[in-house]
Amino acid sequence: MPGNCSARRRPGRLVGVGIGPGDPELVTVKAQRVIRESDRVVAPSTALDAVGKAEAIVREAVPGTPVDRFCFDMTHDPEARYIELATTTLVPWLQQGLQVAFVTIGDPNIYSTFSSVARAVRSLDPEATIETVPGIMAFQALAASTSTVLVDGTGSLSLVTALDGVAHLRKALDEDGAVVVYKGGRHINEVRSCLESTGRLEGALCGELLGWPGEQILAVSDLDGRPASYLSTVIVPPTPAPTPAPTPAFGAKKEQ
Ligand SMILES: C[S@@+](CC[C@H](N)C(=O)[O-])C[C@H]1O[C@@H](n2cnc3c(N)ncnc32)[C@H](O)[C@@H]1O
């Protein structure tokens, strides 16, 4: 009946789904379920014909899932792109009451495109429900595969980016706690020098392309001076280290 309150639309649901750093076995059961149950699954990509990292993980972990690509070109105004995606695609789906999963590497609440996408959607459709499903992060995968204990007891852990250089890292190293450096591939030499000059090089590890073909894990002291991949994570154990120095298990080949 026109004007009947019961005709109010069911709000759509946008879910940011963290799907881990690369290894499909690190996609949680909940993430797989939400992907399966969603009406649409959206993944960021660099071009319409490019399978992005998140989509590649979905293909392995939840085979047969149709994925809509959201082309995200870093050279253009990102905020404008998020608004465009929300306006042209996400909000119309949400207004039909659909559940939309936006898959993102690692965790959706940590340095993720999803936060900006969610902000854009909320500004256009305040009624939409927005939720997240946590994901395993690259630094956890690196600590696990190298048997590195990052924090125990009353220790602390800082997560910094080195996208624009090592200022945040330097500040974090004022404390004795463990430090994780994200987005430091381009500035990996500065990262190394910073660790060296503060006496924190020992035990620091760099994991590149974790869970992907070409994965490489090296002591930061062994890096050869070339920039590392954007997908690089550095872990710096606390001082003093909470356990014996990391076992060099990272050289071991995965069992097939
Ligand atoms: C835009 S942030 C995404 C972070 C992600 N939301 C998370 O929770 O891990 C990208 C950074 O995450 C780290 N990263 C993500 N996946 C990685 C991987 N497979 N190997 C190494 N580093 C990775 C790198 O430091 C990279 O520069």
The ligand as a MOL file (V3000), in Angstrom:
LIG
                    3D

  0  0  0     0  0            999 V3000
M  V30 BEGIN CTAB
M  V30 COUNTS 27 29 0 0 0
M  V30 BEGIN ATOM
M  V30 1 C 47.6280 -0.9330 2.2920 0
M  V30 2 S 48.4680 -1.8560 3.5460 0 CHG=1
M  V30 3 C 47.2830 -3.1290 3.7960 0
M  V30 4 C 47.3450 -3.6400 5.1820 0
M  V30 5 C 46.3210 -4.7230 5.4370 0
M  V30 6 N 44.9760 -4.1480 5.5450 0
M  V30 7 C 46.6280 -5.5190 6.6780 0
M  V30 8 O 45.8360 -5.5190 7.6020 0
M  V30 9 O 47.6990 -6.2040 6.7120 0 CHG=-1
M  V30 10 C 49.6660 -2.6790 2.5590 0
M  V30 11 C 50.8670 -3.1170 3.3990 0
M  V30 12 O 50.5440 -4.3070 4.0840 0
M  V30 13 C 51.7040 -5.1450 4.1640 0
M  V30 14 N 51.3900 -6.4210 3.4920 0
M  V30 15 C 50.1490 -6.8290 3.1380 0
M  V30 16 N 50.2020 -8.0420 2.5690 0
M  V30 17 C 51.4880 -8.4100 2.5640 0
M  V30 18 C 52.1780 -9.5780 2.1100 0
M  V30 19 N 51.5290 -10.5800 1.5220 0
M  V30 20 N 53.5140 -9.6260 2.2620 0
M  V30 21 C 54.1800 -8.6310 2.8680 0
M  V30 22 N 53.5910 -7.4990 3.3120 0
M  V30 23 C 52.2540 -7.3810 3.1610 0
M  V30 24 C 52.8150 -4.3960 3.4570 0
M  V30 25 O 53.5640 -3.6820 4.4170 0
M  V30 26 C 52.0560 -3.4660 2.5490 0
M  V30 27 O 52.8260 -2.3350 2.2060 0
M  V30 END ATOM
M  V30 BEGIN BOND
M  V30 1 1 1 2
M  V30 2 1 2 3
M  V30 3 1 2 10
M  V30 4 1 3 4
M  V30 5 1 4 5
M  V30 6 1 5 6
M  V30 7 1 5 7
M  V30 8 2 7 8
M  V30 9 1 7 9
M  V30 10 1 10 11
M  V30 11 1 11 12
M  V30 12 1 11 26
M  V30 13 1 12 13
M  V30 14 1 13 14
M  V30 15 1 13 24
M  V30 16 1 14 15
M  V30 17 1 14 23
M  V30 18 2 15 16
M  V30 19 1 16 17
M  V30 20 1 17 18
M  V30 21 2 17 23
M  V30 22 1 18 19
M  V30 23 2 18 20
M  V30 24 1 20 21
M  V30 25 2 21 22
M  V30 26 1 22 23
M  V30 27 1 24 25
M  V30 28 1 24 26
M  V30 29 1 26 27
M  V30 END BOND
M  V30 END CTAB
M  END
